[in-house]
Amino acid sequence: MKRIGFRAFGRGNPPIEMQIVASPEVAEYVQEHGGLLFVRTRIHGRHTRVPITVLEASTEPPPDALEYQRVQAGRFLLFLDPTLRRFPRELHLTVRGWFRRGIRAYWDGCAFVL
């Protein structure tokens, strides 16, 4: 798998600056599904002692999509959850799944937000 890395810049408060690491397969998948990728956070174990925040990626716009922060990410547009207070140094994107293919997003290579 060939990986493509590039710096992404976007407007926002704070300004968005991160490295996006993705395969060409990710760009093809996103383009085939409308050219937009939305990355949002989800909290698992909200009622436990240590809740974990994970990233979810989708090509379907969420109801609050107009509030997301837009970033030009090479051959597609990346929209980041407005609740993110900081950004990863690297956002890793992969295509996963056989029956339900989709994009997975990783915060600095981890499955959860650090």
C-alpha positions in Angstrom: 0.0 0.0 0.0 1.4 3.3 -1.1 0.8 6.1 1.4 0.4 9.7 0.5 1.3 12.4 3.1 0.7 16.1 2.8 0.1 19.1 5.0 -3.4 20.3 5.3 -4.2 23.9 6.2 -7.5 25.4 6.9 -9.3 28.3 8.5 -10.5 27.9 12.0 -9.9 29.0 15.5 -7.2 27.6 16.2 -5.9 27.4 12.6 -5.8 23.8 11.3 -2.4 22.5 10.5 -1.8 18.7 10.3 -0.3 16.0 8.3 -2.8 13.8 6.5 -1.6 10.2 5.8 -3.8 8.3 3.4 -3.5 5.8 0.6 -4.6 6.6 -3.0 -7.5 4.2 -2.3 -8.9 6.6 0.3 -9.0 9.5 -2.2 -10.7 7.2 -4.8 -13.3 6.0 -2.3 -14.1 9.5 -1.2 -14.4 10.8 -4.8 -16.7 7.9 -5.7 -18.9 8.9 -2.8 -19.3 12.6 -3.5 -15.8 14.1 -2.8 -16.5 15.1 0.9 -15.2 13.3 4.0 -16.6 14.2 7.5 -14.5 13.3 10.6 -16.3 13.6 13.9 -15.7 12.5 17.5 -17.7 10.0 19.4 -17.4 9.3 23.1 -17.6 5.6 24.2 -18.2 4.7 27.8 -19.6 8.0 28.7 -20.9 6.6 32.0 -17.7 4.8 32.9 -14.8 6.0 34.9 -12.6 6.6 31.8 -14.6 7.5 28.7 -12.7 7.2 25.4 -13.1 9.5 22.5 -12.7 8.0 19.0 -12.9 9.4 15.5 -15.5 8.4 13.0 -15.4 9.1 9.3 -18.2 9.2 6.8 -18.9 10.5 3.4 -22.5 11.3 4.5 -22.9 14.8 5.8 -24.2 15.0 9.4 -27.1 17.3 10.4 -24.7 20.0 11.7 -22.3 19.8 8.6 -22.4 23.6 8.1 -20.6 24.1 11.4 -17.7 21.8 10.5 -14.2 23.2 9.7 -13.3 22.7 6.0 -9.8 21.6 4.9 -8.7 21.0 1.4 -7.1 17.5 1.6 -5.6 16.8 -1.8 -8.2 15.4 -4.1 -11.1 15.7 -1.7 -12.5 18.1 1.0 -12.2 17.1 4.6 -14.6 18.5 7.2 -13.6 18.3 10.9 -15.9 18.2 13.9 -16.3 21.7 15.3 -16.0 20.3 18.9 -12.3 19.5 18.3 -10.3 21.9 20.5 -7.0 20.8 19.0 -5.9 18.7 16.1 -3.6 15.7 15.7 -0.2 16.1 14.2 -1.1 13.3 11.8 -4.6 12.2 10.7 -4.4 8.7 9.3 -7.1 7.6 6.9 -7.7 4.1 5.6 -10.4 2.2 3.8 -11.5 -0.9 5.7 -14.1 -3.6 5.5 -15.3 -6.2 3.0 -19.0 -6.0 3.3 -19.4 -2.6 4.7 -16.5 -0.7 3.2 -15.8 2.7 4.7 -13.1 5.1 5.8 -11.5 4.8 9.3 -9.7 7.8 10.9 -6.9 7.6 13.4 -5.5 10.3 15.7 -1.7 10.3 15.3 -2.1 6.6 14.4 -4.2 5.7 17.4 -7.8 4.5 17.4 -8.7 7.0 20.1 -8.1 10.7 20.6 -5.0 11.5 22.7 
